[in-house]
């Protein structure tokens, strides 16, 4: 791969990657277990608060762009009120497609995608938290989703074959990775030629203060490790993708400000939709 346009790397040193990942994994295990035990707990001050009140989770999800019909299609317990948007709104899923959800959590987006691809399609959810994978598998069994499976794995090292996937979706997860460049390289590897990304994620509109970037709660809460839009675009292009489009959603500030009200996070981050394609033919240019 040419190095003429190197993207700015994430600011977490390689030696910190494992502790960063373990912190996030522990936080989301707490979310999964809180949901399983019907406790109103989660990651304090973040997008990941879990409630045992289905009306609260419904309110959160409808603010993110889901309809009541969407909520009715998923098994009880799959909607945990997580995320920062609705990636399926831009995915244009078709019957028979193979779809992978990066950071699938309780499986909510996977189950909705399963309805769109039909019985001839296949959905694979990837999550690095064993508690989440177990929860999602139980939800799949509860809803008799035979075209959905969940695999334990890291999004930087996907347990998937090369050129095997039509669409990759993700909802507010890639920002959590300490190595986003590797995430997009892996996404490019597993996508078929002409395959596409359809992602909702938190991005930084200006550089975050170091105090926010080093705050474990803000990192696990989908804010502290957000990348600048230009840097994110450069990473995606460097991985080989074309037709990259990152569209910030200013209206998302209405719910993001609730994640950490003491930090004025909307001065720095916003939710965005991210789209990109794996070229059908090899690219001959650079950047």
C-alpha positions in Angstrom: 0.0 0.0 0.0 1.3 3.4 -0.9 2.4 5.7 2.0 1.9 9.0 0.1 -1.0 10.1 2.3 -0.6 8.6 5.7 -3.5 9.3 8.1 -2.9 10.6 11.6 -2.8 7.7 13.9 -4.9 7.3 17.1 -3.2 8.9 20.0 -3.1 5.8 22.3 0.3 4.2 22.3 0.6 0.6 21.2 1.6 -0.4 24.8 -1.7 0.9 26.0 -4.0 -0.9 23.5 -4.6 -3.9 25.7 -5.4 -2.0 28.9 -7.7 0.3 26.8 -9.5 -2.7 25.3 -9.8 -4.5 28.7 -11.4 -1.4 30.2 -13.9 -1.2 27.4 -14.6 -4.9 27.6 -15.2 -4.7 31.3 -17.6 -1.8 31.0 -19.7 -3.5 28.4 -19.8 -6.7 30.4 -21.3 -4.6 33.2 -23.9 -3.3 30.7 -24.8 -6.9 29.5 -25.1 -8.2 33.1 -27.1 -5.2 34.2 -29.6 -5.8 31.4 -29.7 -9.6 32.2 -30.4 -8.8 35.8 -33.0 -6.1 35.1 -30.9 -3.5 36.9 -31.0 0.2 36.0 -27.2 0.5 35.7 -24.7 0.7 33.0 -21.8 3.0 32.0 -22.4 6.1 34.0 -22.7 9.3 32.0 -22.6 7.7 28.5 -24.5 6.3 25.6 -24.6 3.0 27.4 -27.0 3.4 30.3 -29.2 0.3 30.6 -32.6 0.4 32.2 -35.1 -2.3 33.1 -37.9 0.1 31.9 -38.7 -0.8 28.3 -40.3 2.6 27.8 -37.0 4.3 28.6 -35.1 2.1 26.1 -37.8 2.8 23.5 -37.5 6.5 24.0 -33.7 6.3 23.6 -33.9 4.2 20.4 -36.6 6.3 18.7 -34.3 9.3 19.3 -31.6 7.4 17.5 -33.8 6.9 14.4 -35.5 3.6 15.0 -39.3 3.2 14.5 -41.7 1.5 16.8 -42.0 -1.2 14.0 -38.3 -1.8 14.3 -38.5 -2.2 18.0 -41.4 -4.7 17.6 -39.4 -6.9 15.3 -36.6 -7.6 17.7 -36.7 -10.1 20.6 -37.4 -8.7 24.1 -34.1 -7.6 25.6 -32.3 -7.0 22.4 -32.9 -3.3 22.4 -30.7 -2.1 25.2 -30.9 1.6 24.3 -27.3 1.6 22.9 -25.9 3.4 19.9 -25.7 6.9 18.3 -27.8 6.3 15.2 -29.4 3.8 12.9 -26.8 2.3 10.4 -29.5 0.3 8.6 -31.0 3.6 7.4 -28.1 4.0 5.0 -27.2 0.3 4.4 -29.8 -0.4 1.7 -29.8 -4.1 2.6 -31.0 -6.5 0.0 -32.4 -10.0 0.0 -29.7 -12.7 0.2 -26.9 -10.5 1.4 -24.3 -11.4 4.0 -24.1 -8.7 6.6 -21.7 -8.3 9.5 -22.3 -6.1 12.5 -19.2 -4.8 14.3 -19.8 -4.7 18.0 -23.2 -6.4 17.9 -24.0 -6.1 21.6 -27.4 -7.7 22.3 -28.0 -8.2 18.6 -30.6 -5.5 18.0 -29.3 -4.3 14.6 -28.6 -7.9 13.6 -32.2 -9.0 14.1 -33.5 -6.0 12.2 -31.1 -6.7 9.4 -32.2 -10.3 9.3 -35.7 -9.3 8.3 -34.3 -7.3 5.4 -32.0 -9.9 3.9 -34.5 -12.7 4.3 -34.0 -16.4 4.8 -31.5 -16.6 2.0 -29.3 -13.9 3.6 -27.0 -14.3 6.6 -26.2 -12.0 9.5 -23.0 -12.3 11.6 -22.6 -10.3 14.8 -19.1 -9.8 16.2 -18.4 -8.7 19.8 -15.4 -8.9 22.0 -17.4 -9.2 25.2 -18.4 -12.8 26.1 -21.4 -11.6 28.1 -22.7 -9.7 25.2 -22.3 -12.7 22.8 -24.1 -15.0 25.2 -26.9 -12.5 25.6 -27.2 -12.1 21.8 -27.3 -15.8 21.3 -30.0 -16.2 23.8 -32.0 -13.4 22.1 -31.6 -15.2 18.7 -32.9 -18.4 20.2 -35.8 -16.6 21.8 -36.8 -15.0 18.5 -36.0 -18.1 16.3 -33.6 -16.2 14.1 -32.0 -19.0 12.1 -30.1 -16.7 9.7 -28.3 -14.9 12.5 -25.1 -16.0 14.4 -22.8 -14.3 16.9 -19.1 -14.8 17.1 -16.7 -13.7 19.8 -13.9 -11.6 18.4 -12.2 -8.2 18.2 -13.1 -5.9 15.3 -9.4 -5.4 14.7 -9.0 -9.1 14.0 -12.3 -10.3 12.5 -13.1 -14.1 12.6 -14.2 -14.0 9.0 -12.8 -15.2 5.6 -11.5 -12.8 3.0 -14.0 -11.4 0.5 -16.9 -13.1 2.2 -19.2 -10.2 3.2 -21.5 -7.9 1.3 -22.2 -5.2 3.9 -20.6 -4.1 7.2 -22.7 -2.2 9.6 -21.8 -0.8 13.0 -23.5 1.4 15.6 -21.3 3.6 17.8 -18.5 1.0 18.3 -15.5 1.8 16.1 -14.8 4.9 18.1 -14.0 2.6 21.0 -11.1 0.9 19.2 -7.6 1.9 20.1 -6.5 1.0 16.5 -9.2 2.2 14.0 -6.8 1.9 11.1 -6.6 -1.8 11.7 -10.4 -2.0 12.0 -10.8 -0.5 8.5 -8.1 -2.7 7.0 -9.9 -5.8 8.4 -13.3 -4.5 7.1 -11.7 -4.0 3.6 -10.2 -7.6 3.8 -13.5 -9.4 4.5 -15.7 -7.3 2.2 -16.4 -8.6 -1.3 -15.5 -6.4 -4.3 -18.2 -3.8 -4.4 -19.1 -4.3 -0.8 -19.9 -1.4 1.5 -19.7 0.1 4.9 -22.8 1.6 6.6 -21.8 3.0 10.0 -23.2 5.2 12.7 -20.5 6.5 15.0 -19.3 9.4 17.2 -16.7 11.6 15.6 -14.7 14.6 16.8 -15.3 18.0 15.2 -12.3 19.5 17.1 -9.4 18.0 19.0 -10.5 16.7 22.4 -8.6 18.0 25.4 -6.1 15.4 26.8 -8.1 15.2 30.0 -11.1 13.9 28.1 -9.0 11.6 25.9 -7.5 10.0 29.1 -10.8 9.6 30.9 -11.7 5.9 31.0 -15.4 6.7 31.5 -15.5 9.0 28.5 -13.6 6.4 26.4 -16.0 3.6 27.3 -18.9 6.0 26.8 -18.1 6.5 23.1 -16.7 10.0 23.4 -13.1 10.1 24.7 -11.6 8.1 21.8 -13.5 9.7 18.9 -11.3 10.6 15.9 -11.4 13.9 14.0 -13.5 13.7 10.8 -10.5 14.4 8.5 -8.4 11.8 10.2 -11.1 9.2 10.1 -11.6 9.8 6.4 -7.9 9.4 5.8 -7.8 6.1 7.6 -10.7 4.7 5.6 -9.2 5.8 2.3 -5.8 4.4 3.3 -7.4 1.0 3.9 -8.5 1.0 0.2 -12.1 2.3 0.3 -13.5 4.7 -2.2 -16.5 7.0 -2.2 -16.0 7.8 1.4 -18.8 10.0 2.9 -18.9 11.2 6.5 -22.0 13.2 7.4 -22.2 14.7 10.9 -25.6 14.9 12.4 -26.0 18.1 14.4 -29.3 17.0 15.8 -27.5 14.2 17.6 -26.2 16.8 20.1 -29.7 16.7 21.7 -29.0 13.3 23.1 -25.2 13.3 23.2 -25.2 16.1 25.7 -27.0 13.8 28.1 -24.2 11.3 28.0 -21.8 13.4 30.1 -23.5 16.7 31.1 -20.6 17.8 33.2 -18.1 17.8 30.3 -19.7 19.9 27.5 -19.1 17.0 25.1 -21.1 18.5 22.3 -18.4 21.2 22.0 -16.2 18.4 20.7 -18.1 15.4 19.4 -21.2 14.6 17.3 -22.8 11.5 15.8 -22.2 10.9 12.1 -23.1 8.4 9.3 -20.1 6.9 7.5 -20.4 5.3 4.1 -17.7 3.8 1.9 -17.2 1.1 -0.8 -14.7 -1.5 -1.6 -13.8 -0.9 -5.3 -15.0 -3.5 -7.8 -11.6 -3.1 -9.5 -8.2 -2.3 -8.0 -7.5 1.4 -7.6 -4.4 2.7 -9.5 -4.3 6.1 -7.8 -3.3 7.3 -4.4 -5.5 9.3 -1.9 
